Amino acid sequence: MRPVFALLALLTSAPVAAQRLAYEDVLSPAAAPAPRLAYAEMAIAEAPPPPTRRAEPSGLIHAFYGDRFEFVPKGNAYAWDVSAEIGSEAHRLWLATSGDGLLHGGLSTIEAQALYSHPITASGLAIQAGVRRDFVRPRRTYAVLGLQGNVSAPFYVGAFGFLSAEGEVTGRVFLYYDWEPVARIVLQPYAGAELAGADIPAPGLGRGVTESELGLRLRYRIAEPFSPYVGLSWDRLIGRTARLARQSGDDVGGTSLVLGVRSYF
């Protein structure tokens, strides 16, 4: 009989043992509360910025890129470089204008471009072709062929060739990189150069590399459409073009503080 009594004692004691489980022991591990964010962590947390290109339900893509709206305190100068695109995933119209001048001295340069744009990579690099018009003397109309866009998300490049109605061949290359060391703060190094295939007396260009520019801009992304910045820009005429400028008594370059706004939507 002893084995029977032992079995009965074991069965009657099992519910009592189960009742001794702590309340938290019966919770699933997945139901454990998530760690709370400190206030400082919550302050810098943000959703990723919206894409710069907007697609309508019809599939139409449109975007505006205000790379530079810039003021240069030295000499009360200003500059701009803006563009827009509209079209489909594969075929787009790219419109752009850039230029510079003095607040009390008028425009120094102004150009406009209308280009067909065809993306060739998922990152946004596109082949472009079309026309360019310079509106300040010497006035010129050019055929344009080149490419520009993001090689990767922060790395942007451009390379263009221009053939004027007078048969003059020039070129332009540029690149910049957006580095965001902390949330909303973006440091952008920039480099660019202009080239000429032969001496072009009217604008005072010599064969070869005519001009180079290096820049460093620090901007604060208040919101994606609005990012004020401050920076330094170094530009200099090169080679034969610099010699022609010196002979005419013109400056060949210098370093300037720049203040501006970048806007994308």
C-alpha angles and dihedrals in degrees: 000000000000093000090054093051090048092052092049091050091052094050094048093048096052097078090048090055091049090054089059092068112115116243093245091053091070094054118102112248089235089062093061111123116261117247113267118245117240115240092252091054092050092049094061098037112109141159117259112270117265118259114270092227116069122205120206120214086258090061094253113145123206135168143162123218118195099183094167138016096162141176123196111201091200103086094355090266130162138193140185139193116182136156143173137197136200133178142069132316091273106028125043143162113231118200121186142168133184138168148131141222148150125278091232100024107055130236122334098185136000128172137172130198134196111191139173107232127201118180114225101180135044090240091063106262107151140188111232135192134171142088138317128198127198111204101188120072125312086046111204140172117211139189108230132209126168148095138255141166144092117326085187131354096279100026119082126181138178135186124177140174122205129199114191126211086252092058096256116149120209136160144202134201130179143160139182138182128212112214118183107193092173133013113292095359113106126184113199123191113194136191131180142163139192124214139192128203092212141355111298108193099188097067092027097248125155127207116276128019106000104180141004132196133193123186143176120196129181115200137181116219102219087167132341094263094047127047119156116202145185125204153142125259125195118190132170139174112239138215118326092003090057091050091051090050093051091050089054092047094248128140117258097208147295147184123284139185111234132198122191154132131251118205132183128175 
